[in-house]
Amino acid sequence: MTTHGATLDDLERTRAPDPARFDFFSDPCHGWLRVPMPVLDVMNVRPSSCSYRNGDWAYLEEDCDAPRFLRAWEQVHGCAPVVVEREPSRQDSHIRRYAHFSV
């Protein structure tokens, strides 16, 4: 069985021996969960245009896309991943200069 080009074997490889770790970045107005692009593909999570992408990373906005990803992760892996809050930026985050996902 495949999901958007990814196989169930690919999904199994996303399982971490310990809970996965994802970094959360924020600025005074918003926040984003950083997720590797291949993990998004395998998990079949399609971000909205409120999220950003840069290279091999997706930055999922905190209000809709990040919670949707975290729920999908829990369903597949049976546990919540570790989310590490990085030091908040005191001004607009550099993430805001990345490309938006297109819907």
N, C-alpha and C positions, 0 to 999 in steps of 0.2 A: 504494500500500500504506500502511496506517495502523497505528500501534501505540498503543492506548489513546488515540485521539483525535489523536495527533501523526502527521504525515506524514513521509515520508522527506526532503522539502524542509526541514521543521523540523529534522530531524536534521543536515542539511548546514549549517544556519545555526549550529549549536553548534560547528562547527569553527572554531578560532581560527587566525589567520595564524601565530602562534607557539604553542608549547604553552600550554594553558590553565593558569591559576593558581588553586589552591584553598588556602585558609588552614586550618591545623590548630591547634586550641585544646586546651589541656589544663589539668587541675588535678592535685593530688597523687595522685588515684586513677584518673583516666580521661582519654580524649581524644576529640575529635570533628573530623571533616572538614566544613567549611562548603561547601555546594553550593547553587546557586540551584534553587528548586523546579522551574522549567520545564525545566532540564537533566535532573533526575531523571525527569520525565515522559517526555521525549523518549528518554532512554536506557533507559526501561522498568525502572528499578530501584525496587523497593518496599521501603522501610526497615522494619526490625523495630520492635517497641515499645521497644527499647533506645535508639533514636535520637530526636532532638527536632526540633521545627519551631517557627519564629517568623517570621511574616510571609512574605516571599518566600524564606526560607532554610531549608534542612534542615541539621541537624547530625548527621552520620552517625557512629555509635559506631565506635571504632577496631578492635574485634576481629572484626567480621563484616561490617557494612554498608559501612564505608569501603573495605575491601579488595575487596568485591564490586563496588562502584561503580568503583574504579580499574581492575579487570580489564575491566569492560565498556567503560570509556573507551578503554583500550588496544586492544581488539578493533575498535572503531569507527574510532578515529583513527590507529591504527598507531604510537602513541607514548604514553609515560606523561606525564601532566600534571605541571606543577611544583607541588609541595606546599611551602608556606611555613609553617614552624613559628612561631607567634606566641609571645610571652613567656608562659611557663606561669604560671598563677595559683597563689599560695601557699595559697589556701584554696579551698573549693568554688566552682566556676565558676558564673557567672550563667546559663550554659546549662542547668544543672540545674533552673532555675525555668521553663523553657519547656515547652510541651505535648509530650507523647510522641506518636509516631505510633501509631495504632491498627492492630491487625493484622486 
